């Protein structure tokens, strides 16, 4: 059972209420707990990146892509919440309650290279595997392109997808078949 403070933190993360997140953490709330349904706070924060990614994709589909500045502006609160959790010593290696995906997978599946970069800078393992035994690189390549990383037709990729996958690769991420 979560405490009232823990529930408030999760709510603040979901609502992108940076001030509330910072206040709760400054008051000494330990961000290393797991909600039985949603997972740890850092996973909830990274899962929230899908809001940003959906907005980016919708803009592409409407043929009015967001400018780089608009993307950065919309992403800022997500990055600030993640940074607050990192500064509060959140365990970035915890996976969700079902242990299928972790924060790095969530950030990569939202094609969010800045968050992927930040997590990699904190030494999150880019070669952890999901419940199907796929590495993050293989899983995300399959999610985006229905193929393995080395088979991607980059001409079909959105800039964010390409940047995210190539960042993972440049930081040591392997395809599942490279680790077997």
Secondary structure, 3 states (H helix, E strand, C coil): CCCHHHHHHHHHHHCCCHHHHHHHHHCCCCCCCEECCCEEHHHHHHHCHHHHHHHHHHHHHCCCCCCHHHHHHHHHHHHHHHHHHHHCCCCCCCECCCCCCEHHHHHHHCCCHHHHHHHHHCCCCCCCECCCCCEHHHHHHHHHHCCCHHHCCHHHCCHHHHHHHHHHHHCCCCCHHHHC
